[in-house]
Amino acid sequence: MMRRWIILGLLVLGVGKAAAQNDGGQFWVRLFDDRNGSGVRDAGEMLLTGGAAVSLLNSDNVVMATALLDESPNAAQGLIGFQYLPPGEYTVVITSPDFTATTEQRFTRLIESDATPTVVEFGAQPLGAAGSPTTSAPRGLFGLPIFLGEREQVARVALALLGALVVVGLMTLLGTLVYGLAIRRRQRAEWQALREGQLMGAE
């Protein structure tokens, strides 16, 4: 008889514990790839299944729990959730080393027991995607690895270019003069030889 009462008591305690676990609010975050950066999940935009973490804070901004999307049992649905929450105000903060947020990263909601689960949506784009901050290699002067920062550098480069132009001009002029003198000497020699030949023929 006593044994039956003990078993019955244990069953009651077990049912009560299960009911207590099921009693409480739920706060979920759905993460999606916001390709167009609109901040709203549009048709065709896929859910994120990894590369993000969500922290749950209470009304005193104390972190109560942190969950990784990669380890979430609902990762295929892009969901990270916190369940069995006592009624109160809670905040979720989403962070990611792989994505740039296109929506708010911090959501505060009032969670109630036995209410419809609260779901917020977080949009992001992969780092380097269109609309995301990217870094590109700087291009120098005329596409060359010449970078101008200060006025002294600008003046130095300008003087160097001017000097190079002057040198090229002088060398071109000198080459023209040398070539011209050589042609003149050759023509004079040919004319002189021609005149001497004509004189000898006349004799």
ZIBELTA-V425832 format. One record per pair of residues at least 24 apart in sequence whose C-alpha atoms are under 10 Angstrom apart, sorted by the first residue. I is the first residue (numbers start at 1). J is the second residue. If there is no record, write none. Layout:
<<I J> <I J>>
//
This chain:
<<20 84> <21 83> <21 84> <21 85> <22 83> <22 84> <22 85> <22 113> <22 114> <23 83> <23 84> <23 85> <23 86> <23 112> <23 113> <23 114> <23 115> <24 83> <24 84> <24 85> <24 86> <24 87> <24 111> <24 112> <24 113> <24 114> <24 115> <24 117> <25 82> <25 83> <25 84> <25 85> <25 86> <25 87> <25 88> <25 110> <25 111> <25 112> <25 113> <25 114> <25 115> <25 116> <25 117> <25 118> <26 81> <26 82> <26 83> <26 84> <26 85> <26 86> <26 87> <26 111> <26 112> <26 113> <26 114> <26 115> <26 116> <26 117> <26 118> <26 119> <27 56> <27 80> <27 81> <27 82> <27 83> <27 84> <27 85> <27 90> <27 91> <27 92> <27 108> <27 109> <27 110> <27 111> <27 112> <27 116> <27 117> <27 118> <27 119> <27 120> <28 54> <28 79> <28 80> <28 81> <28 82> <28 83> <28 92> <28 117> <28 118> <28 119> <28 120> <28 121> <29 54> <29 69> <29 78> <29 79> <29 80> <29 81> <29 82> <29 92> <29 93> <29 94> <29 107> <29 118> <29 119> <29 120> <29 121> <29 122> <30 69> <30 74> <30 75> <30 77> <30 78> <30 79> <30 80> <30 81> <30 119> <30 120> <30 121> <30 122> <30 123> <31 69> <31 75> <31 77> <31 78> <31 79> <31 80> <31 94> <31 120> <31 121> <31 122> <31 123> <31 124> <32 77> <32 78> <32 79> <32 121> <32 122> <32 123> <32 124> <32 125> <33 78> <33 99> <33 100> <33 101> <33 102> <33 122> <33 123> <33 124> <33 125> <33 126> <34 100> <34 101> <34 102> <34 103> <34 122> <34 123> <34 124> <34 125> <34 126> <35 102> <35 123> <35 124> <35 125> <35 126> <35 129> <35 130> <35 131> <36 102> <36 124> <36 125> <36 129> <36 130> <36 131> <37 100> <37 101> <37 102> <37 103> <37 123> <37 124> <37 125> <37 130> <37 131> <37 132> <38 102> <38 103> <38 123> <38 124> <39 101> <39 102> <39 103> <39 104> <39 121> <39 122> <39 123> <39 124> <40 102> <40 103> <40 121> <40 122> <40 123> <40 124> <41 121> <41 122> <41 123> <45 123> <46 77> <46 78> <47 75> <47 76> <47 77> <47 78> <47 79> <47 122> <47 123> <48 75> <48 76> <48 77> <48 78> <48 79> <48 99> <48 122> <48 123> <48 124> <48 125> <49 74> <49 75> <49 76> <49 77> <49 78> <49 79> <49 80> <50 75> <50 76> <50 78> <50 79> <50 96> <50 98> <51 95> <51 96> <51 97> <51 98> <51 99> <51 126> <52 80> <52 94> <52 95> <52 96> <52 97> <52 98> <52 99> <53 80> <53 93> <53 94> <53 95> <53 96> <53 97> <54 80> <54 81> <54 82> <54 91> <54 92> <54 93> <54 94> <54 95> <54 96> <54 105> <54 106> <55 80> <55 82> <55 91> <55 92> <55 93> <55 94> <55 95> <55 106> <56 81> <56 82> <56 90> <56 91> <56 92> <56 93> <56 94> <56 106> <56 107> <56 108> <57 89> <57 90> <57 91> <57 92> <57 93> <57 108> <58 88> <58 89> <58 90> <58 91> <58 92> <58 108> <59 88> <59 89> <59 90> <59 91> <59 108> <59 109> <59 110> <60 89> <60 90> <60 91> <61 90> <61 91> <61 92> <62 90> <62 91> <63 90> <63 91> <63 92> <63 93> <64 90> <65 92> <66 92> <66 93> <66 94> <67 94> <68 94> <68 95> <68 96> <69 96> <78 121> <78 122> <79 119> <79 120> <79 121> <80 119> <81 117> <81 118> <81 119> <82 117> <82 118> <83 117> <84 113> <84 114> <85 111> <85 112> <85 113> <86 111> <86 112> <86 113> <87 111> <87 112> <87 113> <87 114> <87 115> <88 112> <88 113> <92 120> <93 122> <94 122> <96 124> <96 126> <97 126> <97 127> <98 124> <98 125> <98 126> <98 127> <98 128> <99 123> <99 124> <99 125> <99 126> <99 127> <99 128> <99 129> <99 132> <100 124> <100 125> <100 126> <100 127> <100 128> <100 129> <100 131> <100 132> <100 133> <101 125> <101 126> <101 127> <101 132> <102 131> <102 132>>
//
